[in-house]
């Protein structure tokens, strides 16, 4: 079962990228909290499945791609916390 986790992780990352960047109209049917929660679950699922997959080149690829997504998520959380603590420092 572990040998199939890396392709599943790549499939989840592809789904995340397609839903978030190419088809945002598909998410308009959901309210904003559910939209964000669904994308967060897909991103975390891709990272966790890549983390527990079997060793090999595909694991390295899946883990590096999902790690970029996780770094983007951490960057967004730091920016949001900064906005909450210090106000609108972008203007």
C-alpha positions in Angstrom: 0.0 0.0 0.0 2.9 2.4 0.7 4.1 2.3 -2.8 0.8 3.9 -4.0 1.0 6.9 -1.6 3.4 9.0 -3.7 1.1 8.9 -6.8 -1.8 9.7 -4.6 0.0 12.6 -3.2 0.8 13.9 -6.7 -2.8 13.4 -7.7 -3.9 15.5 -4.6 -1.4 18.2 -5.4 -2.6 18.3 -9.0 -6.2 18.5 -7.8 -5.3 21.4 -5.5 -3.5 23.3 -8.2 -6.4 22.8 -10.7 -9.1 23.8 -8.2 -7.2 26.7 -6.8 -5.7 28.3 -9.9 -7.6 27.1 -13.0 -11.2 26.4 -11.8 -12.0 28.8 -9.0 -15.6 29.0 -10.3 -16.1 25.5 -9.1 -15.5 26.6 -5.5 -18.0 29.5 -5.7 -20.9 27.1 -4.9 -19.4 26.5 -1.4 -19.3 29.2 1.2 -15.9 30.7 2.0 -15.1 28.7 5.2 -15.9 25.4 3.5 -13.9 26.5 0.4 -10.8 27.2 2.5 -11.3 24.1 4.6 -11.5 21.9 1.5 -8.3 23.3 0.0 -6.5 23.0 3.3 -7.5 19.3 3.7 -6.3 18.6 0.1 -3.0 20.3 0.7 -2.4 18.6 4.1 -3.5 15.3 2.6 -1.0 15.6 -0.2 1.8 16.4 2.3 1.0 13.6 4.7 0.7 11.0 2.0 4.0 12.1 0.5 5.6 11.9 3.9 4.6 8.3 4.6 5.1 6.9 1.1 7.8 4.4 0.1 11.4 5.6 -0.6 12.3 6.4 -4.1 12.4 9.2 -6.7 8.7 9.6 -6.8 8.6 10.2 -3.0 11.2 12.9 -3.4 9.3 14.6 -6.2 6.0 14.3 -4.3 7.5 15.5 -1.0 9.2 18.5 -2.7 6.1 19.6 -4.5 3.9 19.3 -1.5 6.5 21.0 0.7 6.3 24.0 -1.5 2.6 24.1 -0.9 3.1 23.8 2.8 5.7 26.6 2.7 3.1 28.8 0.9 0.6 28.0 3.6 3.0 28.9 6.4 3.9 32.1 4.6 0.2 33.0 4.3 -0.4 32.2 8.0 2.5 34.4 9.0 1.2 37.2 6.8 -2.3 36.9 8.3 -1.0 36.9 11.9 1.1 40.0 11.0 -2.0 41.7 9.7 -3.9 40.9 12.8 -1.2 42.1 15.2 0.2 45.1 13.4 -2.7 46.3 11.2 -2.5 46.9 7.5 1.3 47.2 7.1 1.0 46.8 3.3 0.0 50.4 2.7 
